Amino acid sequence: MEERDLIKRAKKGNHEAFAILFQEHYPFLVKYLMKVTMNRDQAEELAQDTMAKCVEKIHQYNGKSKFSSWLISIATNRYIDLQRKKKREQNWQNEEVNVRKLKWEMESRNEEWNDVLAALSTLSDDIRLPIILKHYYGYSYEEIGQLTEIPPGTVKSRVHHGIIRLRKELKIDEQPSGT
């Protein structure tokens, strides 16, 4: 059966047609992804993810390019998404290491590391900075807006939502149990 016919049948939900397409294109896809990732396990995982995405999106395939080219574009996008996710996770891990290092440095100098600092360390920079400027240093929302080049309303919103998150983190406003 021709690839074009298999694709038409797969678009109509024919699992056998999709299985044949999978069988024909999976090795090609893995080889491509091995060159991209330089890691066989990751290449196979991405190839499977690509084929799953293909099942979900096959109705969008319009036949203007080769089916294999369409699969490569899906695989490439999945790889880029994975790299972005890894970068975010790595940034978060690096931030966590930096916080632990700062805590250790402060404690080793007999400086105070309290629950508030620990809670502040869980906030993103764009929320933590306005809170510190407002509540530690007394700047107005307008002044913080000028310093950070953010509209004062946005600053106020970030401070408000950040305080709510800090209260949750510090378990402030919770009712004591048993009363």
C-alpha positions as a printed Julia matrix, in Angstrom:
179×3 Matrix{Float64}:
  0.0    0.0    0.0
  1.25   3.47  -0.88
  2.2    5.94   1.84
 -0.45   8.41   0.67
 -3.18   5.77   1.14
 -1.8    4.83   4.57
 -1.91   8.47   5.64
 -5.52   8.85   4.44
 -6.54   5.73   6.35
 -4.6    6.84   9.46
 -6.38  10.22   9.33
 -9.68   8.32   9.45
 -8.53   6.54  12.61
 -7.29   3.29  11.08
 -4.85   1.91  13.67
 -3.37  -0.65  11.29
 -2.42   2.07   8.79
 -0.82   4.12  11.51
  1.08   1.06  12.77
  2.53   0.55   9.28
  3.53   4.23   9.07
  5.1    3.93  12.51
  7.0    0.81  11.5
  8.28   2.41   8.3
  9.34   5.76   9.8
 10.44   4.94  13.34
 13.99   3.73  12.45
 14.55   6.8   10.26
 13.31   9.05  13.06
 15.56   7.42  15.67
 18.62   7.82  13.41
 17.81  11.5   12.89
 17.3   12.08  16.61
 20.48  10.2   17.52
 22.42  12.72  15.42
 20.58  15.58  17.11
 20.76  14.34  20.72
 23.93  12.22  20.58
 22.11   9.91  23.0
 20.36   6.69  21.89
 17.95   6.49  24.86
 16.9   10.09  24.47
 16.56   9.64  20.7
 14.26   6.64  21.13
 12.21   8.43  23.76
 11.82  11.47  21.51
 10.95   9.27  18.52
  8.17   7.64  20.52
  6.99  11.04  21.73
  7.04  12.27  18.12
  4.96   9.36  16.9
  2.46   9.91  19.75
  2.22  13.58  18.72
  1.79  12.43  15.12
 -1.22  10.32  16.12
 -2.69  13.35  17.82
 -1.98  15.76  14.95
 -2.14  13.59  11.81
 -5.31  15.37  10.73
 -3.13  18.51  10.32
 -0.77  16.85   7.83
 -1.6   18.47   4.48
  0.7   16.54   2.15
  2.6   19.63   0.94
  5.85  18.16   2.27
  7.02  14.6    2.55
  5.58  12.74   5.54
  9.13  12.12   6.81
  9.82  15.89   6.67
  6.66  16.51   8.69
  7.84  13.97  11.27
 11.26  15.66  11.42
  9.61  19.01  12.12
  7.58  17.47  14.96
 10.67  15.7   16.33
 12.74  18.88  16.14
 10.08  20.84  18.02
  9.85  18.11  20.68
 13.64  18.23  21.06
 13.65  22.03  21.39
 10.87  21.81  24.01
 12.91  19.22  25.92
 16.0   21.45  25.84
 13.98  24.41  27.14
 12.57  22.28  29.94
 16.05  21.05  30.86
 17.33  24.63  30.88
 14.49  25.73  33.18
 15.13  22.79  35.5
 18.87  23.47  35.47
 18.28  27.15  36.27
 16.0   26.14  39.13
 18.6   23.65  40.42
 21.36  26.27  40.14
 19.17  28.72  42.03
 18.54  26.12  44.72
 22.29  25.49  45.06
 22.92  29.24  45.32
 20.28  29.59  48.06
 21.81  26.71  50.05
 25.26  28.25  49.62
 24.04  31.67  50.79
 22.3   30.1   53.8
 25.47  28.22  54.73
 27.63  31.36  54.33
 25.27  33.44  56.48
 25.03  30.8   59.19
 28.79  30.25  59.22
 29.24  34.0   59.88
 26.59  33.86  62.62
 24.31  36.03  60.48
 20.6   35.42  60.66
 18.99  33.09  58.12
 15.34  33.02  59.03
 12.15  31.51  57.7
 11.31  34.71  55.84
 14.56  34.58  53.87
 13.95  30.91  53.14
 10.42  31.71  51.95
 11.66  34.65  49.85
 14.12  32.32  48.15
 11.18  30.3   46.77
  9.85  33.3   44.83
 10.92  34.21  41.31
 13.08  37.32  40.91
 10.27  39.34  39.31
  8.15  38.88  42.45
 10.88  38.82  45.11
 12.51  42.12  44.07
  9.37  44.32  44.4
  8.56  42.75  47.79
 12.05  43.44  49.11
 12.05  47.0   47.79
  8.59  47.67  49.25
  8.71  45.91  52.6
 12.4   45.97  53.51
 13.4   49.33  52.07
 10.11  51.26  52.03
  9.98  52.27  48.37
  6.6   53.3   46.97
  4.98  51.34  44.15
  5.76  54.23  41.79
  9.44  54.27  42.81
  9.71  50.5   42.4
  8.05  50.86  39.01
 10.65  53.42  37.97
 13.54  51.28  39.26
 12.33  48.11  37.58
 10.71  49.74  34.52
  7.38  48.08  35.35
  4.03  49.92  35.65
  3.14  50.67  39.3
 -0.06  48.6   38.99
  1.99  45.56  37.98
  4.37  46.17  40.89
  1.43  46.35  43.29
 -0.03  43.13  41.87
  3.3   41.3   42.14
  3.79  42.43  45.72
  0.25  41.41  46.62
  0.47  37.95  45.04
  3.98  37.45  46.4
  2.85  38.24  49.94
  0.03  35.71  49.59
  2.55  33.07  48.5
  4.9   34.01  51.36
  2.06  33.67  53.86
  1.28  30.22  52.52
  4.96  29.25  52.63
  5.28  30.53  56.19
  1.88  29.07  57.13
  0.69  32.45  58.4
 -3.07  32.91  58.88
 -3.67  29.18  59.31
 -5.96  28.18  62.11
 -4.26  26.12  64.83
 -5.52  22.54  64.85
 -7.75  21.39  67.7
 -9.42  24.75  68.43
